[in-house]
């Protein structure tokens, strides 16, 4: 069975500082990996995804993530955060062998950007 | 495109009443997902459909919950009878799951309060 662990429930950071949100997954098969962001009172929207190919994936709003198969990790990074990045971030994994239908989401990491 | 449309956006009902949540997926998407989000349990997949057929309903909490997708442009999630512990935000998401795009597009959610 697949599972996703987001190692930090909350991450406070000052504006313009770098940030890393950690994500580890457990799966015995090849996977697709995703990061989604949820702003208050809204649904989730995709930040970036890894399906295959280059292990460094760039997404919207200056975010990027690196797929590390040996460490089963998919950490999200941004070199300089803005107040507007304050939101909840979800890492997700789906089983590539079944067509990627069923996606398992992590518990979420709440990012607080302080002025 | 209007995105995934959910109605109602807010629902307050009394314990024991029937509740029906509605979802219109993005046109052309062939997969549809229902999720429940609470502070305690995070984001849980309840059921998903592919080409209007339920594929996996293992996340449906109990027999009080049922979901239908009578056609490609409409789905419902019904709770009968409702209980206070069903209070949550319910999200519908759709996905093309073809052509290599496995992104899920979320609706704005329905906030359900059962008193």
Interface residues (C-beta under 8 A of the other chain):
Chain A: X32 X34 X36 X41 X42 X43 X44 X45 X46 X49 X51 X90 X94 X99 X100 X101 X102 X103 X104 X105 X106 X107 X108
Chain B: X4 X31 X33 X42 X43 X45 X48 X50 X55 X56 X91 X93 X97 X100 X102 X103 X104 X106 X107 X108 X109
